[in-house]
């Protein structure tokens, strides 16, 4: 039987994430910058080591500034994923739409880029960014990444940028990503993962889920969950490894005594590019 207490915790986490990311979208809309998941996007307005300097100048020039300011990612899946003209791409937790818009340019007019987000404010911002970019091969969907509103076997590539770690039910996320991928389809996401044991104080802090740490899977567990979902050719490639000083601001804001747990956190969380393939058979 389902655990009612687990369900309550999952709902609470989802509410916190939705509220924080909705606030981030409103800040961008009002002329500011996002500050969830550490700090602002790679706009030069922030020195946050997780979200800064993820997109180069050529990519930034391809999209509306608001899409860049709203980025809450920990990597750049569009730079690391192989995207081909004519393919269909799905971005899980698409936020302000930066990775969807960049993907749409890569797959061209014969391809399609979907963005999925549960936050009304982010969807409104993303659709405005779509309009400003003049992107005709883009569609933003409202929904949750645990239950993707697309048919089976319809997507060539699933991408995501620092969002899967925020889900309280990663098995469902990975299982549904597997479902919507075509046979031979690719899973290519940037995410925060951990290496070794992480302090219980971090795991137990709901606010730290928005800071990308408490919900992050250990890299071995991530591999296991992908394999259980049916994926093959699983690879996890670290792109940035963080020190405790990098995490001090958002750990402290979650009420965590950083100095007390420094040895347990230092160097144990990182941004990584996670790749996997759905078998062709």
C-alpha positions as CSV (number, residue, x, y, z in Angstrom):
1,X,0.0,0.0,0.0
2,X,1.2,3.6,-0.7
3,X,2.7,5.3,2.3
4,X,0.5,8.3,3.2
5,X,3.4,10.0,4.9
6,X,5.6,9.7,1.8
7,X,2.8,11.1,-0.3
8,X,2.5,14.1,2.0
9,X,6.2,14.8,1.8
10,X,6.2,14.5,-2.0
11,X,3.3,16.9,-2.2
12,X,5.0,19.4,0.1
13,X,8.3,19.2,-2.0
14,X,6.3,19.8,-5.2
15,X,4.6,22.8,-3.7
16,X,7.8,24.3,-2.5
17,X,9.5,23.8,-5.9
18,X,6.5,25.3,-7.8
19,X,6.4,28.3,-5.5
20,X,10.1,29.1,-5.7
21,X,10.3,28.6,-9.5
22,X,7.1,30.7,-10.0
23,X,8.7,33.5,-8.0
24,X,11.8,33.2,-10.1
25,X,9.8,33.6,-13.3
26,X,8.0,36.7,-11.9
27,X,11.4,38.3,-11.0
28,X,12.5,37.9,-14.6
29,X,9.3,39.3,-15.9
30,X,9.6,42.3,-13.6
31,X,13.1,43.0,-14.9
32,X,15.2,41.1,-12.4
33,X,16.9,37.7,-12.6
34,X,16.1,34.3,-11.2
35,X,17.8,33.2,-8.0
36,X,16.6,29.7,-7.4
37,X,19.0,26.7,-7.4
38,X,21.7,28.9,-6.0
39,X,21.5,32.2,-7.9
40,X,20.9,33.9,-11.3
41,X,21.5,32.5,-14.7
42,X,24.6,32.9,-16.8
43,X,24.0,36.6,-17.4
44,X,27.0,38.0,-15.7
45,X,24.7,39.1,-12.9
46,X,25.7,36.2,-10.6
47,X,28.9,34.4,-9.6
48,X,27.0,31.3,-8.5
49,X,29.1,28.3,-9.5
50,X,26.1,26.1,-10.4
51,X,24.1,28.3,-12.6
52,X,26.7,30.7,-14.1
53,X,28.5,30.6,-17.4
54,X,26.7,27.7,-18.8
55,X,25.9,29.3,-22.2
56,X,28.5,30.9,-24.5
57,X,28.0,34.2,-26.2
58,X,27.0,32.6,-29.5
59,X,24.2,30.7,-27.8
60,X,23.1,33.7,-25.8
61,X,22.8,35.7,-29.0
62,X,20.3,33.2,-30.4
63,X,17.6,33.6,-27.7
64,X,15.7,36.4,-25.9
65,X,17.6,37.7,-22.8
66,X,14.6,36.8,-20.6
67,X,15.2,33.1,-21.5
68,X,18.8,33.4,-20.4
69,X,17.9,35.2,-17.2
70,X,15.3,32.6,-16.3
71,X,17.7,29.7,-16.6
72,X,18.0,27.7,-13.4
73,X,20.1,25.0,-14.8
74,X,23.3,23.3,-13.7
75,X,24.6,22.4,-17.2
76,X,24.0,22.9,-20.9
77,X,22.4,19.8,-22.3
78,X,22.0,21.4,-25.7
79,X,25.7,21.7,-26.1
80,X,26.4,18.1,-24.9
81,X,23.5,16.3,-26.6
82,X,23.6,15.2,-30.2
83,X,20.6,16.8,-31.9
84,X,19.9,16.3,-35.6
85,X,17.7,18.1,-38.1
86,X,14.2,16.7,-38.1
87,X,14.3,15.2,-34.7
88,X,11.7,15.7,-31.9
89,X,13.2,16.9,-28.6
90,X,11.5,17.1,-25.1
91,X,12.8,19.2,-22.3
92,X,11.6,18.1,-18.9
93,X,11.1,21.1,-16.6
94,X,11.7,23.6,-19.3
95,X,11.4,26.8,-17.2
96,X,11.8,30.0,-19.3
97,X,12.5,27.9,-22.4
98,X,16.2,28.5,-23.0
99,X,17.0,24.8,-23.8
100,X,13.9,24.4,-25.8
101,X,14.6,27.4,-28.0
102,X,18.2,26.3,-28.5
103,X,17.1,22.8,-29.3
104,X,14.5,24.1,-31.8
105,X,17.3,25.8,-33.8
106,X,19.3,22.6,-33.8
107,X,16.5,20.3,-35.1
108,X,15.4,22.9,-37.6
109,X,12.0,23.6,-39.2
110,X,11.4,19.9,-39.9
111,X,11.9,19.0,-36.2
112,X,10.0,19.8,-33.1
113,X,11.0,20.9,-29.6
114,X,8.6,20.4,-26.7
115,X,9.0,22.0,-23.2
116,X,7.2,20.6,-20.2
117,X,6.7,22.6,-17.0
118,X,4.2,22.6,-14.1
119,X,4.6,26.2,-13.2
120,X,2.1,28.7,-14.8
121,X,4.5,31.6,-14.4
122,X,7.3,29.8,-16.1
123,X,5.0,28.7,-18.9
124,X,3.9,32.2,-19.5
125,X,7.5,33.5,-19.6
126,X,8.5,30.6,-22.0
127,X,5.6,31.3,-24.4
128,X,6.6,35.0,-24.4
129,X,10.2,34.0,-25.2
130,X,8.9,31.7,-27.9
131,X,7.0,34.7,-29.5
132,X,10.1,37.0,-29.3
133,X,12.3,34.3,-30.8
134,X,9.8,33.7,-33.6
135,X,10.1,29.9,-33.0
136,X,7.4,28.1,-34.9
137,X,8.6,24.5,-34.2
138,X,8.2,24.9,-30.4
139,X,5.4,23.9,-28.1
140,X,5.2,24.3,-24.3
141,X,3.1,21.8,-22.4
142,X,1.8,22.1,-18.8
143,X,2.3,19.0,-16.7
144,X,4.6,17.1,-14.4
145,X,7.7,15.3,-15.4
146,X,6.5,12.2,-13.6
147,X,3.5,12.0,-16.0
148,X,4.5,13.3,-19.4
149,X,1.5,14.3,-21.6
150,X,2.8,12.8,-24.8
151,X,2.1,9.4,-26.5
152,X,4.5,6.4,-26.3
153,X,7.4,6.3,-28.7
154,X,7.2,9.8,-30.0
155,X,10.4,11.6,-29.0
156,X,13.9,11.2,-30.3
157,X,15.7,12.9,-27.4
158,X,14.8,13.7,-23.8
159,X,16.8,16.5,-22.3
160,X,16.6,18.3,-18.9
161,X,18.6,20.8,-17.0
162,X,18.9,20.4,-13.2
163,X,15.2,19.4,-12.8
164,X,15.1,15.6,-12.3
165,X,16.9,16.0,-9.0
166,X,13.9,18.1,-7.8
167,X,11.4,15.2,-8.2
168,X,10.5,13.1,-5.3
169,X,9.7,10.2,-7.6
170,X,12.6,9.8,-9.9
171,X,11.6,6.2,-10.8
172,X,8.4,7.6,-12.4
173,X,10.3,10.3,-14.2
174,X,12.8,8.0,-15.7
175,X,10.1,5.4,-16.5
176,X,8.0,7.9,-18.3
177,X,11.0,9.4,-20.2
178,X,11.7,5.8,-21.4
179,X,8.0,5.4,-22.4
180,X,7.9,8.5,-24.6
181,X,11.2,7.9,-26.3
182,X,11.2,6.1,-29.6
183,X,13.2,2.8,-29.8
184,X,16.8,3.9,-30.1
185,X,15.9,7.3,-28.6
186,X,18.4,9.1,-26.3
187,X,18.2,10.4,-22.8
188,X,20.7,13.3,-22.4
189,X,20.3,15.5,-19.3
190,X,22.3,17.7,-17.1
191,X,21.6,17.1,-13.4
192,X,23.2,17.4,-10.0
193,X,24.4,14.1,-8.6
194,X,26.2,13.1,-5.5
195,X,29.2,10.9,-4.8
196,X,29.3,9.2,-1.4
197,X,27.2,9.7,1.7
198,X,25.6,13.1,2.2
199,X,24.7,14.6,5.6
200,X,21.2,13.9,6.8
201,X,20.7,17.5,7.6
202,X,20.9,18.3,3.8
203,X,18.6,15.4,2.8
204,X,16.0,16.3,5.3
205,X,15.7,20.0,4.3
206,X,12.8,20.6,2.0
207,X,14.2,24.0,1.0
208,X,17.4,22.3,-0.1
209,X,15.5,20.5,-2.8
210,X,15.2,23.8,-4.6
211,X,18.9,24.3,-4.0
212,X,19.6,21.2,-6.0
213,X,21.3,19.1,-3.3
214,X,18.8,17.2,-1.1
215,X,17.1,15.6,-4.0
216,X,20.2,14.6,-6.0
217,X,20.8,10.9,-6.5
218,X,24.1,9.2,-5.8
219,X,25.7,8.5,-9.2
220,X,25.5,4.7,-8.6
221,X,21.9,4.9,-7.7
222,X,21.2,7.1,-10.8
223,X,22.7,4.4,-13.0
224,X,20.7,1.7,-11.2
225,X,17.4,3.6,-11.7
226,X,18.1,4.2,-15.4
227,X,18.8,0.5,-15.9
228,X,15.7,-0.5,-14.0
229,X,13.7,1.8,-16.3
230,X,15.1,-0.1,-19.3
231,X,17.9,2.1,-20.5
232,X,21.2,0.9,-21.8
233,X,24.6,2.6,-22.6
234,X,24.4,4.5,-19.4
235,X,27.1,7.1,-18.8
236,X,27.6,9.8,-16.1
237,X,30.1,12.5,-17.0
238,X,31.0,15.1,-14.3
239,X,31.0,18.6,-15.7
240,X,31.5,20.6,-12.5
241,X,32.5,19.4,-9.0
242,X,31.5,21.7,-6.1
243,X,33.3,22.6,-2.9
244,X,31.6,23.4,0.3
245,X,32.2,27.1,-0.2
246,X,30.3,27.0,-3.4
247,X,27.3,25.7,-1.5
248,X,27.6,27.9,1.6
249,X,25.0,30.5,0.6
250,X,22.1,28.2,-0.2
251,X,22.9,25.7,2.5
252,X,23.0,28.4,5.1
253,X,19.7,29.9,3.8
254,X,18.2,26.4,4.5
255,X,19.2,26.7,8.1
256,X,22.1,24.2,7.8
257,X,25.3,24.8,9.8
258,X,27.7,24.6,6.9
259,X,30.9,24.5,9.0
260,X,29.5,21.6,11.0
261,X,28.9,19.4,8.0
262,X,31.7,20.7,5.7
263,X,33.7,17.5,5.7
264,X,30.6,15.5,4.7
265,X,29.7,17.8,1.8
266,X,32.9,19.0,0.3
267,X,33.5,17.6,-3.2
268,X,30.6,15.2,-2.9
269,X,28.1,16.9,-5.2
270,X,28.6,17.8,-8.8
271,X,26.8,18.7,-12.0
272,X,27.0,15.9,-14.5
273,X,25.9,15.0,-18.0
274,X,23.8,11.8,-17.9
275,X,23.4,9.8,-21.1
276,X,21.4,6.7,-21.8
277,X,19.7,5.0,-24.8
278,X,16.4,3.2,-25.1
279,X,17.1,-0.1,-26.8
280,X,16.0,-0.4,-30.5
281,X,14.3,-3.8,-30.0
